[in-house]
């Protein structure tokens, strides 16, 4: 309960181990330590958690014992959080080095410090503060909260960094550069090894294990660091009949020749009463890397009513701007159970097929009968036959596209479903 978005990154340890202030951006100190200005030489070091709120002032301004000033001064727009060493007076960080003596019994608190540092907590200098100013100006939790609420900086780390507590102090020189040498970067958590996909550990012949990334289809590379060129499709569907189940086939077609090759496809079952308000995300990969931008590609979507394998209709969407690595499309379709009639306006010579019009374009095509393909449906695809009671829509890279009836499933519709009809 102590580590939440209202307590994170406000400069005050709400948790005993300070985990609510881990990785907040205003401190270089590791988890389990607190940035502290030394009381004697005014350098910044990391104070272990065991010495925070232990009743002893280890830091300049008692920044490690803030409970005293918090008890006397609840959070306001300007919260006094700097405590003088001898008179327990609490000051705002803005009162330091303001040419006024605010700690009358602790004259050295301000005098020596201000002789060494040109200290300024003005908000317009927030991006140019030195390390000491970052620590002391950050004592006001109310001022920190004003810019930290609902920020990515207030979210907890995932995966968890673990409860690592450091039991010794770390000093660094004032002029130490803050740049990290990228050549010394070490992967400490294997879950971050692969950019995408999952990591597996195959055993080699000498019983050693190697890290291997198994990439999703949209990525490739030894770390899954490269994106495949693809069509990214967001699809919303609705139907006038809420009790109908459809088979939907999305195909990426190369229109460069008369074969109209199907380079990739995605088939799924759409149940209207279950999925009417769901947006579906699908992607189709181009066959070559990089893709051939001299070709013309299109997306064709076919719909079938699954009870009797009745053809519902087709939609046509050309792919424009082929120079883009990922072509994103958002499509909304309305399905109807009306029979699609043959068209008499077809200019194509359709063999083993019938001429139909796309539902969204003034464009006609030959819808091939089962086991036939090509622009004019004159190319036989008689190998890798689907089951007798299914529909053979086409073939892609020696793999048949089979539309199964309601009681069949599988790549060739050879397996029978055991679900009851009313299920």
Helices and strands as residue ranges (DSSP letters): G 19-21, E 33-37, E 44-48, G 49-51, G 60-62, H 67-72, E 82-83, E 90-91, G 93-95, H 107-116, G 123-128, H 131-137, H 141-148, G 152-154, E 170-171, G 182-184, G 190-192, E 198-200, E 212-214, E 219-220, E 226-227, E 230-239, E 245-254, E 262-271, H 272-275, E 279-285, E 297-305, E 310-318, E 326-335, E 353-357, E 364-368, E 372-373, E 379-380, E 391-396, E 399-403, E 408-409, E 415-416
